[in-house]
Amino acid sequence: MSDDPQPQGEPIPEVLHSFYEERPFLTCTRCGESLADFEDGYRISKNFKKGEVLIEYALCMPCLMRMLEESSEESKRNLEQFHADHHRDVTGFEDCAFCEKTRADVRDEEFGIAGVCQGDRMMDSAMICIDCTEAMHAVLSEETTRTWRRFREENFPGVPGDFEPFPGERLTKVSS
């Protein structure tokens, strides 16, 4: 029997690999640093519609936290209330983290998935349906919307102008 401790989490599933690069994410989309270098981990987010990847990115925790800090106080309060009112204790990519919809039930097969990762392991995961994503967007201030729009424009030229990636506060920490 080995004395090596069992690694926490599970291997990062292929659905969280980069569709465009056809491999696991290696660097932070925002700062370009190696994701393996971040002890606090990183978050991978992907949005799908009718089976196609609309947008995908990986953010190291320092970049993710900086982006969340750039949100207005109004948005932070509103999102905290949204999470308090709607968050469900589910993980994985089949059930919405905020409502009773399953992936099979979502409108236009449009949803986002996110995984909190550390090294080559996924520590937490969630799926958010398009209706809950839109409900979260509705509580954001114009200032916060501009921050995310700027992130999208700087990193994803050609993505439709009305598409706004959303971070989702729950998936910001690696579970201990």
C-alpha positions in Angstrom: 0.0 0.0 0.0 1.3 3.5 -0.9 1.9 6.2 1.6 1.1 8.8 -0.9 -2.1 10.7 0.0 -5.0 10.4 -2.4 -5.2 13.6 -4.5 -8.2 15.7 -3.8 -10.8 16.4 -6.4 -11.0 14.6 -9.7 -9.1 14.8 -12.9 -10.2 17.8 -15.0 -12.8 16.4 -17.4 -12.4 16.9 -21.1 -15.4 19.2 -21.3 -13.3 21.7 -19.4 -10.4 21.4 -21.8 -10.0 24.2 -24.4 -12.1 23.4 -27.4 -10.1 25.8 -29.6 -6.7 24.6 -28.5 -7.7 21.0 -28.3 -5.9 20.5 -24.9 -6.2 21.5 -21.3 -5.9 25.2 -20.5 -2.3 26.1 -19.7 -2.3 29.8 -19.1 -4.6 32.5 -17.6 -6.7 34.2 -20.2 -6.1 37.6 -18.5 -2.5 37.7 -17.3 -1.0 34.9 -19.5 0.8 33.2 -16.5 1.0 29.4 -16.2 -2.1 28.1 -14.4 0.1 25.4 -12.7 1.9 28.2 -10.9 -1.1 29.3 -8.8 -1.4 27.5 -5.5 -4.8 29.0 -5.0 -6.0 27.4 -8.2 -7.9 28.8 -11.1 -11.4 28.7 -12.7 -12.3 27.5 -16.1 -15.6 28.8 -17.6 -17.3 27.8 -20.8 -20.6 28.8 -22.4 -22.5 26.6 -24.8 -25.4 27.1 -27.1 -26.9 24.2 -29.1 -23.8 22.1 -28.6 -21.3 24.8 -29.7 -18.8 26.5 -27.5 -19.5 30.2 -27.5 -16.7 31.3 -25.3 -14.2 29.7 -23.0 -11.6 31.0 -20.6 -9.4 30.2 -17.6 -8.7 32.7 -14.9 -6.1 32.3 -12.2 -7.6 33.2 -8.8 -5.7 36.5 -8.5 -7.2 37.7 -11.8 -10.6 36.4 -11.0 -10.6 38.2 -7.6 -9.3 41.4 -9.3 -12.2 41.3 -11.8 -14.7 40.7 -9.0 -13.2 43.6 -7.0 -13.7 45.8 -10.1 -17.5 45.1 -9.8 -19.5 48.0 -8.3 -20.6 47.8 -4.7 -24.2 47.7 -6.0 -23.5 44.7 -8.1 -21.7 42.9 -5.3 -24.7 43.4 -3.0 -27.2 42.3 -5.7 -25.2 39.2 -6.6 -24.8 38.3 -3.0 -28.5 38.5 -2.5 -29.2 36.5 -5.7 -26.9 33.8 -4.5 -28.5 33.8 -1.0 -32.0 33.5 -2.5 -31.3 31.0 -5.3 -28.1 28.9 -4.7 -28.7 25.2 -4.6 -26.3 22.7 -3.1 -25.5 20.8 -6.3 -22.3 20.3 -8.2 -21.5 18.9 -11.7 -22.7 19.9 -15.1 -26.2 18.4 -15.3 -28.2 20.5 -12.8 -28.4 24.3 -12.6 -26.8 25.7 -9.5 -29.6 28.2 -9.1 -32.9 26.6 -10.2 -34.4 23.2 -10.8 -33.6 23.0 -14.5 -31.4 20.2 -15.8 -29.1 20.6 -18.7 -31.7 18.9 -20.9 -34.3 21.5 -19.9 -32.4 24.7 -20.7 -33.7 27.1 -23.3 -31.9 26.9 -26.7 -29.5 24.4 -25.1 -27.7 27.4 -23.7 -25.8 27.2 -20.4 -22.5 27.8 -18.8 -20.2 25.5 -16.9 -17.4 26.3 -14.5 -14.8 24.3 -12.7 -12.5 25.4 -9.9 -9.2 23.6 -10.5 -5.9 23.2 -8.8 -3.1 21.8 -10.9 -4.6 19.0 -13.0 -7.5 18.4 -10.6 -11.1 19.8 -10.5 -12.1 20.7 -7.0 -15.7 22.0 -7.6 -18.0 22.4 -10.5 -21.3 24.0 -11.6 -23.7 24.4 -14.4 -25.8 27.6 -14.8 -28.7 27.7 -17.2 -29.3 30.7 -19.5 -32.3 31.9 -17.6 -30.3 32.2 -14.3 -27.4 33.8 -16.2 -29.8 36.4 -17.6 -31.3 36.9 -14.1 -27.8 37.5 -12.7 -27.0 39.9 -15.5 -30.1 41.9 -14.7 -28.9 42.7 -11.2 -25.5 44.1 -12.5 -24.8 47.8 -12.5 -23.8 49.5 -15.8 -20.3 49.9 -14.3 -19.9 46.2 -13.8 -21.4 45.4 -17.2 -18.7 47.6 -18.7 -15.9 45.8 -16.8 -17.1 42.4 -18.2 -17.6 43.9 -21.7 -14.1 45.2 -21.7 -12.8 41.8 -20.6 -14.7 40.2 -23.5 -13.5 42.7 -26.0 -9.9 42.5 -24.9 -9.8 38.7 -25.0 -12.4 37.5 -27.4 -12.7 39.6 -30.6 -15.5 38.4 -32.7 -17.8 37.2 -29.9 -21.3 38.7 -30.3 -21.6 42.1 -28.7 -24.6 41.1 -26.6 -22.8 38.2 -25.0 -21.5 38.8 -21.5 -19.5 36.1 -19.7 -20.3 36.0 -16.0 -18.0 34.9 -13.2 -20.4 33.4 -10.7 -19.2 34.1 -7.1 -19.6 30.6 -5.7 -16.9 29.1 -7.8 -14.0 31.4 -6.7 -12.3 29.3 -4.0 -10.6 25.9 -4.1 -12.3 23.8 -1.5 -10.0 22.6 1.3 
